Amino acid sequence: MPARCDPEPVASTPAAAFRVLGPLTLTTAADALVLPPSKVTCLLAALLLHPDEVVSVAALQQAIWGDDPPVSARAALQTCALRLRQLFQRHGLTANAIRTVPGGYRITAGPQTVDLMRFRELAGRTRAETDPETELATLEEALALWSEPMLANVPSEALHRDVVPRVNEERVRVIERLCDLKIGLGRDRSALVDLWTATRVYPANERFAASLVEVLYRTGRQADALTELRRIKEHLDNELGVGPGAGLRRLELTILRGEAPAPVAAVAPRPGPAA
């Protein structure tokens, strides 16, 4: 029997906005609904993490049941999809159709309806930007889409293990560039705020730690800089069983010797794509 494809959705009604860069939330013109933890919520999250793409039946089953799917997993997945469609119907959402396609399912989505797509659109836009002020403003808009913790109401071990860390890496790259821009533009005070937060959210990230220590030292806060060095060294030792990298070690020697901090490098545009 040929695979069934749902008809194209009718886009006459307004689409919902979906938030995945925080607790999974469905927002309509009338309400914002933080979805309760459930298998249906896992299904929606798995679709939204691959927006407007076909997600295979196997991947969706893994997201919902992990390595222990029920014997009737395919039928149970169809039931979850039916309940998700019913949820959309109760909120008057027909523009965000859940479509059955050959090999899996797909949700109709775009940058204006899914915050992950909007984040990627904004981050991608900066790659060709040559004005640091414009790039900085665009990156700040992208990061404003995030809140903590991502998908806290989605009880899917597979998504939190396999997908969420990769999305978080995209965020890390944007924060790194944002801090580089602020430092290069001479905005140490603003960069410090971002770096304090980043080092607490990503305590093992040596680049964030080194940037924070360097800015603290350059702004005359030697004691705070040494405190941060101790923190990252202890974290790396206790949690990962490793010592700091060469960059942090050199920075520590610079501070202990009381040497002049390195001059701030001018903001450089992003490298263009390889020929």
Secondary structure, DSSP 8 states (H G I E B T S, - for coil): ----------TTS---EEE-SSS-EEE-SS-EEE--SSHHHHHHHHHHTSTTS-EEHHHHHHHHHTT---TTHHHHHHHHHHHHHHHHHHTT--SS-EEEETTEEEE---TTTBHHHHHHHHHHHGGG---HHHHHHHHHHHHTT--SSTTTT---HHHHHHTHHHHHHHHHHHHHHHHHHHHHTT-HHHHHHHHHHHHHHSTT-HHHHHHHHHHHHHTT-HHHHHHHHHHHHHHIIIIIS----HHHHHHHHHHHHT-----------------
